[in-house]
């Protein structure tokens, strides 16, 4: 048995070839997305008849007309809902190989619509969606330092009904902006609208000692440290940051909602 796995965000495509006495099988797994599969069906090695013997979906034999050079695996009569898991097994003769022409239709697509998105004094980002057609991960982003940065992930429900999500965030001083997005197999992001939030009780952070041995902020903050060539050398969240593993020299620091400079005095 030879198993090849292709892992994508929120999707597993499994192709399995197994041999018995006089046949083999190919298996595709994924989630129903409302589209049918198309199979290229060559002649058997002896030139008599076609390669495919039978097709099953979730263990049930289909009624598809497989005695042709190409055929369609029709899901419409199987009472499947969008997002339902499916396992397609194509049994075929030895020494020939049928081919599924559009396996990507089993991969989840990002189709969510944002019903609402907001952040409150509990520092929790809340959003509601409809129209999801497959389980994909939401990327939670915050706008800092003139760019959107990822601050977390949350697995989507993948169902078309209304879904509610919550994620704890760490706001900086002043105005904050948050959003969520998904990226499906096409590589194109689907992005929610952004929401703004301000908490006047959060003080503005400052670098306590720009030339001290350790990098110290006035209070805990998200940070990024870059060398003079623009390479990211350290990032995280904290108040006192050990930088003894960095070379001596000048570094640029993104923190709170601003940028500063520090000098590493490593001996």
C-alpha positions as CSV (number, residue, x, y, z in Angstrom):
1,X,0.0,0.0,0.0
2,X,1.4,3.4,-1.0
3,X,0.0,6.4,0.7
4,X,0.6,10.0,-0.5
5,X,-0.7,12.8,1.6
6,X,-1.1,16.4,0.5
7,X,-1.9,18.7,3.4
8,X,-3.5,22.1,2.8
9,X,-5.1,24.8,5.3
10,X,-8.1,23.1,6.7
11,X,-8.0,20.2,4.0
12,X,-6.5,16.8,3.6
13,X,-6.3,15.2,0.2
14,X,-5.3,11.5,0.5
15,X,-4.5,9.4,-2.5
16,X,-4.1,5.7,-1.7
17,X,-3.2,2.9,-4.1
18,X,-3.9,-0.6,-2.9
19,X,-3.6,-3.8,-4.8
20,X,-5.6,-6.9,-4.4
21,X,-5.7,-9.9,-6.7
22,X,-6.7,-8.3,-9.9
23,X,-7.5,-4.7,-9.1
24,X,-6.2,-1.6,-7.3
25,X,-7.9,1.5,-5.9
26,X,-7.4,5.2,-5.7
27,X,-9.0,7.1,-2.8
28,X,-9.6,10.9,-2.5
29,X,-10.8,12.4,0.7
30,X,-12.1,15.9,1.3
31,X,-15.3,17.9,1.9
32,X,-18.2,18.4,-0.4
33,X,-18.2,21.9,-1.9
34,X,-21.2,21.7,-4.3
35,X,-19.3,20.5,-7.3
36,X,-18.8,17.1,-9.0
37,X,-15.6,15.3,-9.8
38,X,-14.5,14.4,-13.3
39,X,-12.4,11.3,-14.0
40,X,-10.2,10.4,-17.0
41,X,-10.7,6.7,-17.6
42,X,-8.2,5.0,-20.0
43,X,-8.6,1.6,-21.6
44,X,-7.4,-1.4,-19.6
45,X,-3.9,-2.6,-20.3
46,X,-5.1,-5.4,-22.5
47,X,-7.1,-2.9,-24.6
48,X,-10.4,-4.6,-23.7
49,X,-12.8,-2.4,-21.7
50,X,-12.1,0.6,-19.5
51,X,-9.8,0.9,-16.5
52,X,-12.3,1.8,-13.7
53,X,-14.3,-1.1,-12.2
54,X,-16.5,0.8,-9.7
55,X,-16.8,4.0,-7.7
56,X,-17.9,4.4,-4.1
57,X,-18.7,7.5,-2.2
58,X,-18.6,7.1,1.6
59,X,-18.8,3.4,1.1
60,X,-21.9,3.4,-1.2
61,X,-21.5,2.3,-4.9
62,X,-22.5,5.1,-7.2
63,X,-24.7,4.8,-10.3
64,X,-22.3,6.8,-12.5
65,X,-21.8,5.6,-16.1
66,X,-18.1,4.6,-15.8
67,X,-17.9,2.7,-19.2
68,X,-16.4,5.7,-21.1
69,X,-13.1,7.4,-21.5
70,X,-14.2,10.2,-19.1
71,X,-17.1,10.3,-16.6
72,X,-18.5,12.4,-13.8
73,X,-18.9,11.4,-10.2
74,X,-22.3,13.0,-9.4
75,X,-22.8,14.0,-5.8
76,X,-26.3,15.6,-6.3
77,X,-28.2,12.4,-5.5
78,X,-26.3,11.6,-2.3
79,X,-28.0,14.0,0.1
80,X,-24.8,15.7,1.0
81,X,-24.6,19.1,2.6
82,X,-21.9,21.7,1.8
83,X,-18.9,20.9,4.0
84,X,-19.8,17.2,4.6
85,X,-16.8,14.9,4.6
86,X,-16.5,12.6,1.6
87,X,-14.4,9.6,0.7
88,X,-14.3,8.6,-2.9
89,X,-12.8,5.2,-3.8
90,X,-12.1,4.4,-7.4
91,X,-11.5,0.7,-7.9
92,X,-9.6,0.0,-11.2
93,X,-7.8,-2.8,-13.0
94,X,-4.1,-3.3,-12.7
95,X,-1.6,-1.8,-15.1
96,X,-3.8,1.3,-15.8
97,X,-4.5,4.4,-13.9
98,X,-7.6,6.6,-13.9
99,X,-7.1,10.3,-13.0
100,X,-9.3,12.7,-11.2
101,X,-9.1,15.9,-13.2
102,X,-10.4,18.4,-10.7
103,X,-9.5,17.2,-7.1
104,X,-9.4,20.8,-5.9
105,X,-13.3,20.8,-5.8
106,X,-13.0,18.8,-2.6
107,X,-11.0,21.5,-0.9
108,X,-12.7,24.1,1.3
109,X,-13.1,27.6,-0.1
110,X,-13.2,30.8,1.9
111,X,-16.7,32.1,1.4
112,X,-17.6,33.6,4.8
113,X,-19.5,36.8,5.1
114,X,-19.0,39.0,8.2
115,X,-22.2,39.7,10.1
116,X,-20.4,41.7,12.8
117,X,-17.0,42.3,14.3
118,X,-16.1,44.3,17.5
119,X,-13.8,44.5,20.5
120,X,-14.8,45.7,23.9
121,X,-13.5,46.6,27.3
122,X,-13.1,42.9,28.1
123,X,-10.3,42.9,25.5
124,X,-12.0,40.1,23.5
125,X,-12.4,40.4,19.7
126,X,-15.8,39.0,18.7
127,X,-17.0,38.3,15.2
128,X,-20.0,36.5,13.6
129,X,-20.1,35.0,10.1
130,X,-22.4,33.2,7.7
131,X,-21.9,31.3,4.5
132,X,-18.8,29.2,5.5
133,X,-18.5,26.2,3.1
134,X,-15.6,24.3,4.7
135,X,-13.4,24.3,7.8
136,X,-10.6,26.9,7.4
137,X,-8.6,28.7,10.0
138,X,-9.3,32.4,10.8
139,X,-6.1,34.5,11.1
140,X,-6.6,37.3,13.6
141,X,-4.7,40.5,12.7
142,X,-3.9,43.7,14.4
143,X,-2.7,46.9,12.7
144,X,0.6,48.0,14.3
145,X,3.6,49.8,13.1
146,X,2.0,50.7,9.7
147,X,1.2,47.1,8.8
148,X,-1.2,44.2,9.6
149,X,0.4,41.6,11.8
150,X,-0.9,38.2,12.8
151,X,-1.7,37.9,16.5
152,X,-3.4,34.5,16.5
153,X,-5.5,31.8,14.8
154,X,-8.9,30.3,15.4
155,X,-10.4,27.3,13.6
156,X,-13.6,28.1,11.7
157,X,-16.8,26.0,12.1
158,X,-17.1,25.6,8.3
159,X,-20.9,25.6,8.3
160,X,-23.2,28.1,6.4
161,X,-25.3,29.0,9.4
162,X,-24.4,31.9,11.7
163,X,-21.2,31.2,13.7
164,X,-19.8,33.2,16.6
165,X,-16.2,33.4,17.6
166,X,-14.1,35.1,20.3
167,X,-10.4,35.7,20.7
168,X,-8.5,37.5,23.5
169,X,-6.4,40.4,22.2
170,X,-3.7,42.6,23.7
171,X,-4.5,46.2,22.8
172,X,-1.8,48.9,22.7
173,X,-2.3,52.5,23.8
174,X,-4.3,54.8,21.6
175,X,-6.6,53.5,18.8
176,X,-6.4,49.8,17.8
177,X,-7.6,48.1,14.7
178,X,-8.4,44.4,14.3
179,X,-9.7,42.2,11.5
180,X,-9.9,38.5,10.6
181,X,-9.1,36.7,7.3
182,X,-8.9,33.3,5.8
183,X,-6.7,32.0,3.0
184,X,-7.9,29.0,1.0
185,X,-6.2,26.7,-1.6
186,X,-6.3,29.5,-4.2
187,X,-3.9,31.6,-2.1
188,X,-6.2,34.6,-2.2
189,X,-7.1,36.0,1.3
190,X,-10.7,36.7,2.2
191,X,-10.7,39.6,4.7
192,X,-13.4,40.9,7.1
193,X,-13.9,44.6,7.6
194,X,-11.8,46.0,10.4
195,X,-13.0,47.2,13.8
196,X,-11.6,50.0,16.0
197,X,-11.1,49.9,19.8
198,X,-9.5,52.3,22.3
199,X,-8.8,51.8,26.0
200,X,-7.9,55.0,27.8
201,X,-6.6,53.1,30.8
202,X,-3.7,51.6,28.8
203,X,-0.6,53.8,29.3
204,X,1.7,54.6,26.5
205,X,4.8,52.3,26.6
206,X,8.3,53.6,26.6
207,X,11.8,52.2,26.4
208,X,13.2,52.6,30.0
209,X,16.9,52.5,29.1
210,X,17.9,52.5,25.4
211,X,21.6,51.6,26.2
212,X,21.1,49.1,29.0
213,X,22.2,45.4,28.9
214,X,18.6,44.2,28.7
215,X,15.8,45.8,26.7
216,X,13.3,47.1,29.2
217,X,9.9,48.7,28.6
218,X,7.8,50.7,31.1
219,X,5.2,47.9,30.9
220,X,4.5,44.7,29.0
221,X,4.1,45.2,25.2
222,X,4.2,43.3,22.0
223,X,7.6,44.0,20.3
224,X,9.8,43.3,17.3
225,X,13.5,43.9,17.1
226,X,15.3,44.5,13.8
227,X,19.0,44.8,13.0
228,X,20.4,47.6,10.8
229,X,19.9,45.5,7.7
230,X,16.2,45.1,8.4
231,X,16.3,41.5,9.6
232,X,13.9,40.5,12.3
233,X,16.0,39.1,15.1
234,X,13.5,38.8,18.0
235,X,9.8,39.3,18.7
236,X,7.4,38.5,21.5
237,X,5.5,40.0,24.4
238,X,7.0,41.2,27.6
239,X,8.6,43.9,29.8
240,X,12.2,42.9,30.2
241,X,13.8,41.3,27.1
242,X,17.1,39.5,27.2
243,X,19.2,40.5,24.2
244,X,22.5,38.9,25.3
245,X,22.3,36.6,22.3
246,X,22.4,39.5,19.9
247,X,25.6,41.1,18.6
248,X,26.7,44.5,19.9
249,X,25.3,47.4,17.9
250,X,22.3,49.4,17.0
251,X,18.8,47.9,16.7
252,X,15.4,49.2,15.8
253,X,12.4,48.2,18.0
254,X,8.7,48.2,17.2
255,X,6.7,48.3,20.4
256,X,3.3,49.6,21.7
257,X,2.2,51.5,18.6
258,X,5.5,53.1,17.8
259,X,9.2,52.6,16.8
260,X,12.4,53.3,18.7
261,X,16.1,52.6,18.7
262,X,18.3,50.7,21.2
263,X,22.0,50.0,21.5
264,X,23.1,46.6,22.6
265,X,26.1,47.0,24.8
266,X,27.0,43.3,24.8
267,X,30.5,42.7,26.2
